[in-house]
Amino acid sequence: MERHRINCYQCKHFYVTWDPKFPRGCRAFAFKSTMMPSVTVFQSSGKACMKFEPKQKK
């Protein structure tokens, strides 16, 4: 089991929603969550997020 924690704030697919019940979202997997999306993915699949892509540096 992989224990590497993924920081969604550094991923280009992460976004903050306007929904107070589900404030964090992932465009790659097309869902909103109360938790960080990488935690939700790990809990669902048992694997670290496979869609992580770092944000482009300016």
Secondary structure, 3 states (H helix, E strand, C coil): CCCCCCCHHHECCEEECCCCCCCEEECCCCEEECCCHHHHHHHHHCCCCCCCCECCCC
